[in-house]
Amino acid sequence: MGAPDSYKLPGTYLDGYMAMGDAVALPVVKHLAKYLLFPLAESATKRDLKHKEAVNS
């Protein structure tokens, strides 16, 4: 998955950076979403609800 070690980055630093963004393996994205992004979003939602309840009390 991803780019092989022998892969040569194209053109400029930015070109290479963008190319590697396309090489992110799907299992890595799924793992980050499940264990990082979704928990952060859930925590932020709970925090916002508590804040709204406190303001409206």
C-alpha positions as CSV (number, residue, x, y, z in Angstrom):
1,M,0.0,0.0,0.0
2,G,1.1,3.5,-0.6
3,A,4.2,4.3,-2.7
4,P,7.1,1.9,-2.9
5,D,10.5,2.9,-1.4
6,S,11.9,3.2,-5.0
7,Y,9.3,5.9,-6.0
8,K,10.9,9.2,-7.1
9,L,9.0,12.3,-6.1
10,P,7.9,14.4,-9.0
11,G,9.1,18.0,-9.6
12,T,9.0,20.5,-6.8
13,Y,8.5,19.8,-3.1
14,L,4.8,20.8,-3.4
15,D,4.3,18.4,-6.3
16,G,5.9,15.6,-4.2
17,Y,3.8,16.5,-1.1
18,M,0.6,16.4,-3.2
19,A,1.6,13.1,-4.7
20,M,2.2,11.5,-1.3
21,G,-1.2,12.8,-0.1
22,D,-2.7,10.6,-2.9
23,A,-0.7,7.6,-1.6
24,V,-2.2,7.4,1.9
25,A,-3.5,3.9,2.4
26,L,-7.2,3.5,3.0
27,P,-6.8,1.3,6.1
28,V,-4.8,4.2,7.7
29,V,-7.5,6.7,6.9
30,K,-10.2,4.3,8.4
31,H,-8.1,3.8,11.5
32,L,-7.6,7.5,12.0
33,A,-11.3,8.2,11.5
34,K,-12.4,5.5,13.9
35,Y,-9.9,6.2,16.7
36,L,-9.2,9.9,16.3
37,L,-11.7,11.9,14.2
38,F,-15.0,10.4,15.4
39,P,-14.1,10.5,19.1
40,L,-13.0,14.1,18.7
41,A,-16.2,15.0,16.9
42,E,-18.3,13.2,19.5
43,S,-16.4,15.0,22.4
44,A,-16.9,18.4,20.8
45,T,-20.6,17.7,20.2
46,K,-21.1,16.7,23.9
47,R,-19.1,19.8,25.0
48,D,-21.3,22.1,22.8
49,L,-24.5,20.6,24.2
50,K,-23.3,21.1,27.8
51,H,-22.4,24.6,27.0
52,K,-25.8,25.3,25.4
53,E,-27.6,23.8,28.4
54,A,-25.5,26.0,30.8
55,V,-26.3,29.1,28.8
56,N,-30.0,28.4,28.6
57,S,-30.3,27.6,32.3
